């Protein structure tokens, strides 16, 4: 019998109940019928194919409740950051008048992206209009960002910024990228000039993934060893390594 007087047992019980609720809410969400622009900087193009077609994930690869809570934390911290920026005097637009996020679609809607917001005006020291992207990061990612900058430490985010700047015509001024340390609430800000070459590579990648999928072709894996840490974290690892290239 579970000892409900134990704090650890109570924590486990409450966490399990919350996770069940998170799983149910996650299952009710509308599944994407397009390739998300925020994912185009991912390392493996075959993984992007699996994501695009909504391929069934491996048995036992269900996303953890803890990860769903981390996703929720990111949205909450993004909302906090937007309010703080408004209070600091920035004219930051996160949604259109109809309540929808700013975004774009291309390739007949098969590739879509939605931005965190755009700066229209604000204090001196920044150029407007400018793309705004915001992330909440744990200690490891935060430290890497501080040491290496966005392009090196988080190339997937750098690709996201570049493709958004291109398709939303926010390329004339540097994007304002902000990150919040989820542990200390420190704020990191980086001005990200438009990288036209990166935007073109990412756009070409989107075409390549869509075209290969339509032709029934599997793009090459990014790695040659299934024990590579990114492969081990992939929800389609078993499927990938048992299918013919």
C-alpha positions as CSV (number, residue, x, y, z in Angstrom):
1,X,0.0,0.0,0.0
2,X,1.3,3.5,-0.8
3,X,2.1,5.6,2.2
4,X,0.2,8.8,1.5
5,X,1.8,10.4,4.5
6,X,5.1,10.4,2.6
7,X,5.9,13.6,0.8
8,X,7.6,11.7,-2.0
9,X,4.5,9.5,-2.5
10,X,2.3,12.5,-2.6
11,X,4.6,14.2,-5.1
12,X,4.6,11.1,-7.3
13,X,0.8,10.8,-7.1
14,X,0.2,14.5,-7.9
15,X,2.8,14.5,-10.7
16,X,1.2,11.4,-12.3
17,X,-2.2,13.1,-12.2
18,X,-0.8,16.2,-13.8
19,X,1.0,14.3,-16.5
20,X,-2.2,12.4,-17.4
21,X,-3.9,15.7,-17.8
22,X,-1.0,17.0,-19.9
23,X,-1.0,13.9,-22.1
24,X,-4.8,14.3,-22.7
25,X,-4.5,17.9,-23.6
26,X,-1.5,17.2,-25.9
27,X,-3.5,14.5,-27.7
28,X,-6.4,16.9,-28.3
29,X,-4.1,19.4,-30.0
30,X,-4.5,19.7,-33.8
31,X,-1.7,17.9,-35.5
32,X,0.4,19.9,-37.9
33,X,-0.4,19.2,-41.5
34,X,2.8,21.1,-42.6
35,X,6.5,21.4,-42.0
36,X,7.2,23.8,-39.2
37,X,9.7,26.5,-40.1
38,X,11.0,26.5,-36.5
39,X,12.3,22.9,-37.1
40,X,14.0,23.5,-40.4
41,X,17.4,24.0,-38.7
42,X,17.3,20.5,-37.2
43,X,20.3,18.4,-37.9
44,X,18.7,15.4,-39.7
45,X,16.6,15.9,-42.8
46,X,15.1,12.4,-42.5
47,X,13.8,13.3,-39.1
48,X,12.1,16.3,-40.7
49,X,10.5,13.9,-43.2
50,X,9.1,11.8,-40.4
51,X,7.8,14.9,-38.7
52,X,6.2,16.3,-41.8
53,X,4.2,13.1,-42.6
54,X,3.3,12.5,-39.0
55,X,4.9,9.1,-39.0
56,X,4.1,6.9,-36.0
57,X,6.8,7.3,-33.3
58,X,8.7,4.3,-31.9
59,X,7.1,2.2,-29.2
60,X,8.1,3.7,-25.8
61,X,9.0,7.0,-27.4
62,X,6.1,9.0,-26.0
63,X,7.1,12.4,-24.9
64,X,7.6,12.7,-21.1
65,X,5.3,14.7,-18.9
66,X,8.3,16.6,-17.7
67,X,9.1,17.7,-21.2
68,X,5.5,18.9,-21.7
69,X,5.9,21.0,-18.5
70,X,9.1,22.5,-19.9
71,X,7.3,23.4,-23.1
72,X,4.6,25.1,-21.0
73,X,7.2,26.9,-19.0
74,X,8.6,28.3,-22.2
75,X,5.3,29.8,-23.3
76,X,4.7,31.3,-19.8
77,X,8.1,32.9,-19.7
78,X,7.7,34.2,-23.3
79,X,4.5,35.9,-22.2
80,X,6.3,37.4,-19.2
81,X,9.1,38.7,-21.4
82,X,6.6,40.3,-23.8
83,X,4.9,42.1,-20.9
84,X,8.3,43.3,-19.5
85,X,9.2,44.6,-23.0
86,X,5.9,46.5,-23.3
87,X,6.5,48.0,-19.8
88,X,10.0,49.0,-20.9
89,X,8.6,51.1,-23.7
90,X,8.8,48.8,-26.7
91,X,6.0,48.7,-29.2
92,X,6.0,44.9,-29.5
93,X,3.3,43.2,-31.6
94,X,2.8,39.5,-30.8
95,X,-0.6,39.0,-32.6
96,X,-2.5,40.4,-35.4
97,X,-5.8,42.3,-34.9
98,X,-7.7,39.1,-35.5
99,X,-5.8,37.4,-32.6
100,X,-3.7,35.2,-34.7
101,X,0.1,35.1,-34.6
102,X,2.1,36.8,-37.3
103,X,3.5,34.2,-39.7
104,X,3.9,33.0,-43.2
105,X,3.2,30.0,-45.4
106,X,4.9,28.8,-48.6
107,X,4.9,25.8,-50.9
108,X,1.0,25.9,-51.0
109,X,1.0,25.9,-47.2
110,X,3.2,22.9,-46.8
111,X,5.7,25.0,-44.9
112,X,4.6,27.4,-42.3
113,X,6.1,29.5,-39.6
114,X,4.8,31.7,-36.7
115,X,6.9,34.3,-35.0
116,X,7.0,35.4,-31.4
117,X,6.5,39.0,-32.4
118,X,7.9,42.1,-34.1
119,X,9.1,45.3,-32.7
120,X,7.5,48.3,-34.4
121,X,9.1,51.1,-32.3
122,X,10.8,51.6,-28.9
123,X,13.7,53.0,-27.0
124,X,16.9,54.2,-28.8
125,X,19.7,51.7,-29.4
126,X,17.6,49.4,-31.6
127,X,16.5,49.5,-35.2
128,X,12.8,49.1,-36.1
129,X,11.0,47.2,-37.4
130,X,12.7,44.0,-36.1
131,X,11.8,40.4,-35.6
132,X,11.5,39.2,-32.0
133,X,12.3,35.6,-31.0
134,X,12.4,34.5,-27.4
135,X,13.5,31.3,-25.7
136,X,13.6,30.0,-22.1
137,X,16.7,28.0,-21.5
138,X,18.1,25.6,-18.9
139,X,21.6,26.1,-17.4
140,X,23.5,24.1,-20.0
141,X,22.0,25.8,-23.0
142,X,22.2,29.2,-21.3
143,X,25.9,28.9,-20.6
144,X,26.6,27.7,-24.2
145,X,24.7,30.7,-25.5
146,X,26.7,33.1,-23.3
147,X,30.0,31.6,-24.4
148,X,29.4,31.0,-28.1
149,X,26.5,33.1,-29.2
150,X,23.4,32.1,-31.0
151,X,24.7,30.9,-34.4
152,X,27.2,28.4,-32.8
153,X,25.4,27.3,-29.7
154,X,21.9,27.0,-31.1
155,X,22.0,26.7,-34.9
156,X,18.4,25.6,-35.1
157,X,17.3,28.9,-33.5
158,X,19.6,30.9,-35.8
159,X,18.0,29.1,-38.8
160,X,14.6,29.9,-37.5
161,X,15.5,33.6,-37.2
162,X,16.9,33.8,-40.7
163,X,14.0,32.1,-42.4
164,X,11.5,34.3,-40.5
165,X,13.4,37.5,-41.4
166,X,13.3,36.5,-45.0
167,X,9.7,35.5,-45.4
168,X,8.3,38.2,-43.2
169,X,10.4,40.9,-44.8
170,X,12.1,41.8,-41.5
171,X,15.6,41.5,-42.9
172,X,16.6,45.1,-43.1
173,X,17.3,45.4,-39.4
174,X,18.8,42.9,-37.0
175,X,16.4,40.6,-35.2
176,X,16.2,41.0,-31.4
177,X,16.7,37.6,-29.9
178,X,16.1,37.3,-26.1
179,X,16.6,34.3,-23.8
180,X,15.6,33.9,-20.2
181,X,17.6,31.7,-17.8
182,X,14.9,29.4,-16.4
183,X,16.9,29.1,-13.1
184,X,18.1,32.6,-12.4
185,X,15.7,34.7,-14.7
186,X,18.7,36.5,-16.2
187,X,18.1,38.0,-19.6
188,X,20.3,37.5,-22.6
189,X,19.9,39.7,-25.7
190,X,21.6,39.4,-29.1
191,X,21.1,41.5,-32.2
192,X,21.1,39.0,-35.1
193,X,21.8,40.5,-38.6
194,X,20.0,38.9,-41.5
195,X,22.0,35.9,-42.9
196,X,20.8,35.6,-46.5
197,X,22.9,32.6,-47.2
198,X,21.5,30.7,-44.2
199,X,18.0,31.7,-45.1
200,X,18.5,30.3,-48.6
201,X,20.0,27.0,-47.4
202,X,17.1,26.6,-45.0
203,X,14.6,27.4,-47.8
204,X,16.3,24.9,-50.1
205,X,16.1,22.3,-47.4
206,X,12.4,22.8,-47.0
207,X,11.9,22.2,-50.7
208,X,14.2,19.1,-50.6
209,X,12.2,17.6,-47.7
210,X,8.9,18.3,-49.3
211,X,10.0,17.0,-52.7
212,X,11.6,13.8,-51.3
213,X,8.5,13.0,-49.3
214,X,6.2,13.5,-52.3
215,X,8.5,11.1,-54.3
216,X,8.5,8.5,-51.6
217,X,12.2,8.9,-51.0
218,X,14.0,8.8,-47.7
219,X,16.7,11.5,-47.3
220,X,20.1,10.4,-45.9
221,X,20.5,10.2,-42.1
222,X,22.6,12.9,-40.5
223,X,24.6,10.3,-38.6
224,X,26.2,7.0,-39.3
225,X,25.9,5.5,-35.9
226,X,22.5,4.9,-34.2
227,X,24.2,5.3,-30.8
228,X,24.9,9.0,-31.6
229,X,23.2,11.0,-28.9
230,X,20.9,12.8,-31.3
231,X,19.8,9.5,-32.8
232,X,19.1,8.1,-29.3
233,X,16.9,11.1,-28.6
234,X,14.9,10.7,-31.8
235,X,11.4,9.5,-31.6
236,X,11.9,7.5,-34.9
237,X,15.3,5.9,-34.1
238,X,14.1,2.3,-34.5
239,X,12.0,3.1,-37.6
240,X,14.9,4.9,-39.2
241,X,17.5,2.3,-38.7
242,X,15.3,-0.6,-39.8
243,X,14.0,1.0,-43.0
244,X,15.9,1.0,-46.2
245,X,17.7,4.3,-47.0
